[in-house]
Amino acid sequence: MRRKLLTRFPEEADEIEAVLDRLVSRDLQSDARFVGLWLSMQINRSRGPIRIRYEARAKGVEQLIDAALAERDIDWFEQALDCAQRKFPSGIADEQRAKAYRFLSYRGFETDAIHYALTELRLNRSTNSSFDD
C-alpha cells in the first residue's frame, strides 16, 4: 500500500507514513491478513505455488507468502488434478497432453504435480471410455 500511495502522491510521503502507522496501530491494515485472504483467493482460482509466489513478489509480500504457504497443508498434486479436471472434464487424449501441460504450467504448478494430474486424467479417460463401449 505504501509503495502504491508514494507512487501516486510522492510529495505527501510524511503524511502517508503517518496515516499508515495509524492504520497499523489500530489493526485496520495488516499485510499478514491481506496475504492470508489473497492466498485463499489464489488457491480457489486454481493457481499453483509458482504463480502465487511470482505474483506475491510483484505485490511485495514474497516473504509473507512463503510463510503462509508453509503454514497451510496444501496438496498441490490434487490442486493440479482438480484444475485439469475442470479444464478437461472428459479427460485428455494423447494429442491434448501438450496443451494440458502448458495450461497447468501457466497456472503455476510444478512439473511433478502436472505429471500426476495428466496421468490421472489419462487413466480416468481410459476408465470412462471402457465403460462407454
N, CA and C of each residue as an Amber inpcrd file, in Angstrom:
protein
   399
   0.8290000  -1.1790000   0.0000000   0.0000000   0.0000000   0.0000000
   0.8800000   1.2520000   0.0000000   1.9490000   1.1880000   0.7970000
   2.8680000   2.3230000   0.8880000   3.4390000   2.6710000  -0.4800000
   3.9000000   1.6500000  -1.1760000   4.5250000   1.8630000  -2.4830000
   3.5320000   2.4780000  -3.4720000   2.3090000   1.9660000  -3.4430000
   1.2880000   2.4760000  -4.3630000   0.9510000   3.9370000  -4.0600000
   0.8040000   4.2540000  -2.7860000   0.4800000   5.6330000  -2.4090000
   1.6320000   6.5870000  -2.7180000   2.8500000   6.1400000  -2.4660000
   4.0050000   7.0040000  -2.7500000   4.1680000   7.2550000  -4.2480000
   3.8070000   6.2770000  -5.0450000   3.8650000   6.4610000  -6.4970000
   2.8520000   7.5030000  -6.9410000   1.6950000   7.4460000  -6.3270000
   0.6310000   8.3640000  -6.7330000   0.7780000   9.7500000  -6.1120000
   1.2720000   9.8130000  -4.8720000   1.4050000  11.0930000  -4.1540000
   2.8200000  11.2300000  -3.5720000   3.8410000  11.3740000  -4.4200000
   5.2190000  11.4020000  -3.9150000   5.5170000  12.5890000  -2.9930000
   4.8220000  13.6880000  -3.1640000   5.0810000  14.8730000  -2.3450000
   4.4740000  14.7520000  -0.9460000   3.6580000  13.7200000  -0.7130000
   2.9700000  13.5370000   0.5680000   3.5670000  12.3940000   1.3880000
   4.8440000  12.1080000   1.2370000   5.4730000  10.9460000   1.8670000
   5.3120000  10.9310000   3.3840000   5.5190000  12.0680000   4.0510000
   5.4040000  12.1080000   5.5090000   3.9820000  11.8260000   5.9760000
   3.0240000  12.4070000   5.2890000   1.6260000  12.1820000   5.6550000
   1.2070000  10.7410000   5.4120000   1.6850000  10.1740000   4.3340000
   1.3760000   8.7720000   4.0280000   1.9000000   7.8730000   5.1430000
   3.1270000   8.1010000   5.5680000   3.7140000   7.2950000   6.6500000
   2.9050000   7.4200000   7.9280000   2.4830000   8.6290000   8.2540000
   1.7060000   8.8490000   9.4830000   0.3640000   8.1240000   9.4190000
  -0.3060000   8.2090000   8.2910000  -1.6040000   7.5500000   8.1410000
  -1.4410000   6.0310000   8.1910000  -0.4420000   5.5100000   7.5070000
  -0.2170000   4.0610000   7.5330000   0.1240000   3.5740000   8.9310000
   0.9270000   4.3340000   9.6580000   1.2480000   3.9630000  11.0370000
  -0.0060000   3.9120000  11.9040000  -0.8980000   4.8800000  11.7230000
  -2.1610000   4.8850000  12.4750000  -3.0220000   3.6750000  12.1160000
  -3.0960000   3.3610000  10.8400000  -3.8870000   2.2070000  10.4060000
  -3.3430000   0.9010000  10.9810000  -2.0370000   0.7660000  10.9750000
  -1.4140000  -0.4460000  11.5210000  -1.6380000  -0.5250000  13.0220000
  -1.4770000   0.5800000  13.7240000  -1.6410000   0.5720000  15.1750000
  -3.0860000   0.2450000  15.5750000  -4.0450000   0.5760000  14.7480000
  -5.4530000   0.2610000  15.0270000  -5.8590000  -1.0820000  14.4260000
  -4.8840000  -1.7910000  13.8500000  -5.1080000  -3.0950000  13.2130000
  -6.1220000  -3.0120000  12.0700000  -6.1400000  -1.8880000  11.3830000
  -7.0080000  -1.7300000  10.2190000  -6.2810000  -2.0790000   8.9260000
  -4.9730000  -2.1210000   8.9880000  -4.1670000  -2.5130000   7.8380000
  -3.1700000  -3.5550000   8.3270000  -3.2160000  -4.7400000   7.7060000
  -2.3340000  -5.8180000   8.1140000  -1.8910000  -6.5910000   6.8850000
  -0.5990000  -6.5940000   6.6290000  -0.0760000  -7.3530000   5.4920000
  -0.3270000  -8.8470000   5.6750000  -0.2100000  -9.3440000   6.9030000
  -0.4290000 -10.7720000   7.1570000  -1.8720000 -11.1670000   6.8560000
  -2.8180000 -10.3480000   7.2570000  -4.2300000 -10.6310000   6.9740000
  -4.4860000 -10.5740000   5.4690000  -3.9100000  -9.5830000   4.8050000
  -4.0410000  -9.4810000   3.3520000  -3.4960000 -10.7340000   2.6760000
  -2.3140000 -11.1800000   3.0980000  -1.6840000 -12.3480000   2.4760000
  -2.5510000 -13.5920000   2.6680000  -3.1110000 -13.7690000   3.8580000
  -3.9740000 -14.9240000   4.0980000  -5.1920000 -14.9390000   3.1950000
  -5.8450000 -13.8050000   3.0660000  -7.0300000 -13.7100000   2.2050000
  -6.6560000 -13.8520000   0.7310000  -5.5740000 -13.2040000   0.3480000
  -5.1380000 -13.2580000  -1.0380000  -4.7330000 -14.6860000  -1.4270000
  -4.0530000 -15.3840000  -0.5160000  -3.6460000 -16.7630000  -0.7840000
  -4.8660000 -17.6550000  -0.9560000  -5.8550000 -17.5070000  -0.1120000
  -7.0890000 -18.2960000  -0.2510000  -7.7340000 -18.0450000  -1.6100000
  -7.7480000 -16.7910000  -2.0260000  -8.3270000 -16.4480000  -3.3120000
  -7.5420000 -17.0960000  -4.4630000  -6.2330000 -17.0900000  -4.3730000
  -5.4040000 -17.6840000  -5.4220000  -5.6220000 -19.1940000  -5.5060000
  -5.7240000 -19.8460000  -4.3640000  -5.9560000 -21.2910000  -4.3450000
  -7.3310000 -21.6030000  -4.9320000  -8.3350000 -20.8150000  -4.5820000
  -9.6770000 -21.0180000  -5.1360000  -9.7190000 -20.7930000  -6.6420000
  -8.7990000 -20.0060000  -7.1510000  -8.7160000 -19.7620000  -8.5960000
  -7.8270000 -20.7830000  -9.2910000  -7.4660000 -21.8370000  -8.5800000
  -6.6410000 -22.9390000  -9.1250000  -5.2740000 -22.4650000  -9.5900000
  -4.6480000 -21.6500000  -8.8020000  -3.2840000 -21.2120000  -9.0990000
  -2.3020000 -22.0810000  -8.3240000  -1.1890000 -22.3760000  -8.9390000
  -0.1690000 -23.2020000  -8.3060000   0.8420000 -22.3560000  -7.5590000
   1.7580000 -23.0100000  -6.8480000   2.7060000 -22.2950000  -5.9940000
   3.6780000 -21.3960000  -6.7490000   4.0530000 -21.7690000  -7.9410000
   4.9980000 -20.9480000  -8.7090000   4.3560000 -19.6130000  -9.0690000
   3.1460000 -19.6680000  -9.5740000   2.4560000 -18.4300000  -9.9650000
   2.0990000 -17.5930000  -8.7400000   1.7170000 -18.2290000  -7.6540000
   1.3910000 -17.4980000  -6.4330000   2.6110000 -16.7420000  -5.9340000
   3.7610000 -17.4040000  -5.9030000   4.9950000 -16.7290000  -5.4470000
   5.3760000 -15.5870000  -6.3890000   5.2140000 -15.8040000  -7.6810000
   5.5560000 -14.7760000  -8.6590000   4.6990000 -13.5260000  -8.4540000
   3.3970000 -13.7290000  -8.3150000   2.5040000 -12.5850000  -8.1250000
   2.7160000 -11.9360000  -6.7590000   3.0660000 -12.7280000  -5.7620000
   3.3480000 -12.1730000  -4.4280000   4.5820000 -11.2860000  -4.4720000
   5.5700000 -11.6900000  -5.2570000   6.7860000 -10.8750000  -5.4090000
   6.4310000  -9.5190000  -6.0100000   5.5360000  -9.5210000  -6.9880000
   5.1160000  -8.2650000  -7.6200000   4.3590000  -7.3740000  -6.6360000
   3.6760000  -7.9770000  -5.6770000   2.9290000  -7.2150000  -4.6770000
   3.7950000  -6.8210000  -3.4850000   5.0140000  -7.3550000  -3.4260000
   5.9250000  -7.0080000  -2.3370000   5.6910000  -7.7840000  -1.0520000
   5.0480000  -8.9360000  -1.1390000   4.7690000  -9.7380000   0.0640000
   5.3280000 -11.1530000  -0.0640000   6.4530000 -11.2840000  -0.7420000
   7.0230000 -12.6040000  -1.0200000   7.3680000 -13.3680000   0.2600000
   7.9880000 -12.7050000   1.2430000   8.3530000 -13.4020000   2.4740000
   7.1170000 -13.8590000   3.2340000   6.0990000 -13.0300000   3.2530000
   4.8760000 -13.3960000   3.9610000   4.1570000 -14.5430000   3.2730000
   4.1910000 -14.5800000   1.9510000   3.5010000 -15.6520000   1.2290000
   4.2140000 -16.9730000   1.4500000   5.5420000 -16.9580000   1.5230000
   6.2770000 -18.1940000   1.8030000   5.8820000 -18.7620000   3.1580000
   5.7550000 -17.9010000   4.1500000   5.3440000 -18.3490000   5.4830000
   3.9040000 -18.8620000   5.4540000   3.0260000 -18.1760000   4.7520000
   1.6220000 -18.5950000   4.6740000   1.4830000 -19.9330000   3.9480000
   2.2790000 -20.1260000   2.8910000   2.2480000 -21.4110000   2.1800000
   2.7580000 -22.5370000   3.0690000   3.7690000 -22.2500000   3.8570000
   4.3260000 -23.2700000   4.7520000   3.3360000 -23.6450000   5.8580000
   2.5340000 -22.6900000   6.2990000   1.5450000 -22.9500000   7.3530000
   0.4030000 -23.8310000   6.8640000   0.0370000 -23.6950000   5.6110000
  -1.0990000 -24.4480000   5.0770000  -0.6440000 -25.8060000   4.5840000
  -1.5160000 -26.7500000   4.7230000  -1.2530000 -28.1020000   4.2380000
  -1.9730000 -28.2630000   2.9010000  -1.3250000 -27.8200000   1.8440000
  -1.9390000 -27.8210000   0.5170000  -1.3670000 -28.9780000  -0.2840000
  -2.2390000 -29.7960000  -0.8080000  -1.8200000 -30.8960000  -1.6700000
  -1.8240000 -30.3700000  -3.1020000  -0.6660000 -29.9250000  -3.5650000
  -0.5730000 -29.3080000  -4.8880000  -0.8530000 -30.3040000  -6.0050000
  -0.6160000 -31.5930000  -5.7440000  -0.9120000 -32.6130000  -6.7440000
  -2.4250000 -32.6760000  -6.9830000  -3.1900000 -32.6930000  -5.9050000
  -4.6450000 -32.7260000  -6.0300000  -5.1900000 -31.4080000  -6.5760000
  -4.5490000 -30.2940000  -6.2140000  -4.9530000 -28.9920000  -6.7620000
  -4.7740000 -28.9810000  -8.2790000  -3.6460000 -29.4980000  -8.7450000
  -3.3820000 -29.5580000 -10.1830000  -4.3850000 -30.4750000 -10.8770000
  -4.6790000 -31.6050000 -10.2600000  -5.6550000 -32.5330000 -10.8370000
  -7.0310000 -31.8830000 -10.9070000  -7.4370000 -31.2220000  -9.8590000
  -8.7340000 -30.5450000  -9.8390000  -8.8130000 -29.4770000 -10.9330000
  -7.7490000 -28.7100000 -11.0680000  -7.6960000 -27.6680000 -12.1000000
  -7.7950000 -28.2890000 -13.4940000  -7.0570000 -29.3700000 -13.7190000
  -7.0760000 -30.0400000 -15.0230000  -8.4380000 -30.6620000 -15.3060000
  -9.0750000 -31.2200000 -14.2890000 -10.3930000 -31.8310000 -14.4920000
 -11.4390000 -30.7890000 -14.8550000 -11.3090000 -29.5940000 -14.3000000
 -12.2570000 -28.5360000 -14.6640000 -12.0520000 -28.0730000 -16.1020000
 -10.7940000 -28.0110000 -16.5170000 -10.4910000 -27.5600000 -17.8790000
 -10.7900000 -28.6530000 -18.9100000 -10.5070000 -29.9040000 -18.5400000
 -10.6930000 -31.0420000 -19.4470000 -11.5990000 -32.0730000 -18.7690000
 -12.8950000 -31.7920000 -18.6680000 -13.7890000 -32.6620000 -17.8960000
 -13.9130000 -34.0870000 -18.4350000 -13.6970000 -34.2900000 -19.7150000
 -13.8190000 -35.6410000 -20.2750000 -12.4580000 -36.3410000 -20.3500000
 -11.4510000 -35.7840000 -19.6920000 -10.1150000 -36.3710000 -19.7330000
  -9.3230000 -35.8080000 -20.9020000  -8.1300000 -36.3410000 -21.0920000
  -7.2910000 -35.8640000 -22.1950000  -6.8340000 -37.0390000 -23.0460000
  -6.8000000 -36.7940000 -24.3220000  -6.2280000 -37.7550000 -25.2550000
  -4.7400000 -37.4410000 -25.3670000  -4.0000000 -38.3460000 -25.9390000
  -2.5570000 -38.1460000 -26.0790000  -2.2330000 -36.8740000 -26.8580000
  -3.0950000 -36.5180000 -27.8190000  -2.8570000 -35.3170000 -28.6220000
  -3.0250000 -34.0440000 -27.7910000  -3.7910000 -34.1140000 -26.7240000
  -4.0590000 -32.9340000 -25.8910000  -3.0670000 -32.7940000 -24.7400000
  -2.1940000 -33.7380000 -24.5720000  -1.2870000 -33.7480000 -23.4250000
  -0.4150000 -32.4870000 -23.3670000   0.1360000 -32.0570000 -24.4840000
   0.9980000 -30.8680000 -24.5050000   0.1930000 -29.6110000 -24.1610000
  -1.0230000 -29.5320000 -24.6610000  -1.8780000 -28.3840000 -24.3610000
  -2.2060000 -28.3450000 -22.8670000  -2.5360000 -29.4870000 -22.3040000
  -2.8550000 -29.5620000 -20.8820000  -1.6200000 -29.2400000 -20.0300000
  -0.4560000 -29.7030000 -20.4640000   0.7850000 -29.4150000 -19.7430000
   1.0390000 -27.9060000 -19.7180000   0.9040000 -27.2600000 -20.8670000
   1.1150000 -25.8020000 -20.9420000   0.1090000 -25.0660000 -20.0650000
  -1.1360000 -25.5140000 -20.0700000  -2.1760000 -24.8800000 -19.2680000
  -1.8220000 -24.9470000 -17.7770000  -1.4640000 -26.1260000 -17.2970000
  -1.1360000 -26.2860000 -15.8810000   0.1560000 -25.5610000 -15.5150000
   1.0810000 -25.5280000 -16.4500000   2.3250000 -24.8020000 -16.2180000
   2.0570000 -23.3120000 -16.0920000   1.2050000 -22.7810000 -16.9550000
   0.8210000 -21.3710000 -16.8980000   0.1300000 -21.0570000 -15.5760000
  -0.6460000 -21.9970000 -15.0780000  -1.3350000 -21.8160000 -13.8100000
  -0.3780000 -21.8310000 -12.6270000   0.8580000 -22.2730000 -12.8540000
   1.8650000 -22.1930000 -11.8030000   2.1320000 -23.4830000 -11.0530000
   1.7620000 -24.6030000 -11.6230000   2.0240000 -25.8680000 -10.9560000
   3.4000000 -26.3910000 -11.3320000   3.9970000 -27.1180000 -10.3990000
   5.3280000 -27.6830000 -10.6280000   5.2220000 -28.9400000 -11.4810000
   6.3260000 -29.3310000 -12.0910000   6.3610000 -30.4330000 -13.0440000
   5.8000000 -31.7280000 -12.4640000   6.1810000 -32.0820000 -11.2470000
   5.7010000 -33.3320000 -10.6530000   4.1810000 -33.3360000 -10.5070000
   3.6180000 -32.2170000 -10.0800000   2.1670000 -32.1150000  -9.9200000
   1.4720000 -32.1870000 -11.2790000   2.0700000 -31.5870000 -12.2920000
   1.4900000 -31.6320000 -13.6370000   1.4810000 -33.0610000 -14.1660000
   2.6030000 -33.7630000 -13.9990000   2.6700000 -35.1500000 -14.4720000
   1.6400000 -36.0240000 -13.7570000   1.4920000 -35.8160000 -12.4630000
   0.4920000 -36.5610000 -11.7000000  -0.9060000 -36.2900000 -12.2510000
  -1.2560000 -35.0240000 -12.4450000  -2.5820000 -34.6570000 -12.9270000
  -2.8490000 -35.2380000 -14.3140000  -1.8660000 -35.1460000 -15.2020000
  -2.0620000 -35.6470000 -16.5580000  -2.1840000 -37.1660000 -16.5840000
  -1.4340000 -37.8370000 -15.7440000  -1.5380000 -39.2980000 -15.6490000
  -2.9150000 -39.6960000 -15.1420000  -3.3820000 -39.0210000 -14.1040000
  -4.7110000 -39.3170000 -13.5610000  -5.8040000 -39.0300000 -14.5820000
  -5.6720000 -37.9310000 -15.3090000  -6.6730000 -37.6030000 -16.3270000
  -6.7050000 -38.6550000 -17.4290000  -5.5440000 -39.1060000 -17.8250000
  -5.4860000 -40.1220000 -18.8780000  -6.0740000 -41.4350000 -18.3810000
  -5.7820000 -41.7890000 -17.1070000  -6.3550000 -43.0040000 -16.5330000
  -7.8710000 -42.8870000 -16.4330000  -8.3510000 -41.7220000 -16.0240000
  -9.7960000 -41.5130000 -15.9330000 -10.4600000 -41.6160000 -17.2980000
  -9.7820000 -41.0900000 -18.3170000 -10.3350000 -41.1630000 -19.6670000
 -10.3870000 -42.6160000 -20.1230000  -9.3370000 -43.3730000 -19.8310000
  -9.3100000 -44.7740000 -20.2080000 -10.4030000 -45.5560000 -19.5010000
 -10.5790000 -45.2840000 -18.2170000 -11.6070000 -45.9660000 -17.4360000
 -12.9900000 -45.5970000 -17.9410000 -13.2270000 -44.3210000 -18.1870000
 -14.5450000 -43.8680000 -18.6580000 -14.8450000 -44.3980000 -20.0630000
 -13.8530000 -44.4300000 -20.9380000 -14.1080000 -44.8800000 -22.3070000
 -14.3710000 -46.3820000 -22.3400000 -13.8080000 -47.1640000 -21.4070000
 -14.0650000 -48.5900000 -21.4090000 -15.4960000 -48.8820000 -20.9880000
 -16.0950000 -47.9910000 -20.1700000 -17.4840000 -48.1650000 -19.7890000
 -18.4210000 -47.7710000 -20.9270000 -17.9710000 -46.8670000 -21.7790000
 -18.7920000 -46.3830000 -22.8710000 -18.9410000 -47.4240000 -23.9690000
 -17.9820000 -48.3530000 -24.0740000 -18.0010000 -49.3430000 -25.1610000
 -19.1170000 -50.3330000 -25.0440000
